[in-house]
Amino acid sequence: MVKGIIFDFGFTLFYFDNPSVERYYECFKKGLVKSIDILKEKQIWREEVSNEAFIKKFTKRREHFFRKSIKTKTEFPTSLIFQNVLESLREENIINGIDHIDQHTYDKLAEIYHSCEEDEWEPFENTRETLKTLSEKNIKIALISNHPNHQTIENMLNKHDLAIYFNYIMTSAKYGKRKPDPDIFLFTLEKMGLKNHANSVIVCGDEYADIIGAQRANLQSILLERKYKFPFEKEINISNLRKISNISEILDVIE
């Protein structure tokens, strides 16, 4: 009997139409431009500093931390990257003092950076009905997403009135570790109240990190096969791996 399901977010419950590296970068660049307005309000921005110079430095630093997170399975939140970049610019005497910038401001900068992304992700057609049906069956539902800004995931779920179906929402930004590290799964399992029922919990996701993470945490797993292939995607070599092509098919699995 299935007591709980842990879903991935991107390309499992939500989709990003026609995704590409170019579209992602365009989206994040819009957010960065908006974040500069906040820095100007805080009076740390010097007029001689160009937007492009800041965007170039931030993008380079973000790529560095992303590669490091993939290698170490440690998440580096977007707010931390903003702090790191601004401290670097201060040391170079490119911006004014940043001592008065508090954590709330760094969090706000991160949220603005990802704000365009919030407009792009949409729930799959059957996501709401699937979550509703699972909830009505008294199956506990959680979400784990490898995302560097927790509030962004919360915002997107709330925007579509889907947060009500989740017993717990976890991101790598909040926990500090990324899937497939098993600890993020075990922590979420405990928060669901199913610590002693691991064999009755299914992880449903679209990639290696979801399936291998579930395996390492001794949880069941289901692969949702997405339409898109991504560069450097790791192959999942697990025999008898259960697969679905539509989120609603998970309802057939639990019957």
Secondary structure, DSSP 8 states (H G I E B T S, - for coil): ---EEEE-SBTTTEEESS--HHHHHHHHHHHHHHHHHHHHHTT---TTS-HHHHHHHHHHHHHHHHHHHHHH-B---HHHHHHHHHHHHHHTTSS---TT--HHHHHHHHHHHTHHHHHHEEE-TTHHHHHHHHHHTT-EEEEEE--S-HHHHHHHHHHTT-GGG-SEEEEHHHHSB-TT-HHHHHHHHHHTT-TT-GGGEEEEESSHHHHHHHHHTT-EEEEE--S---TT------TT-EEESSGGGHHHHH-
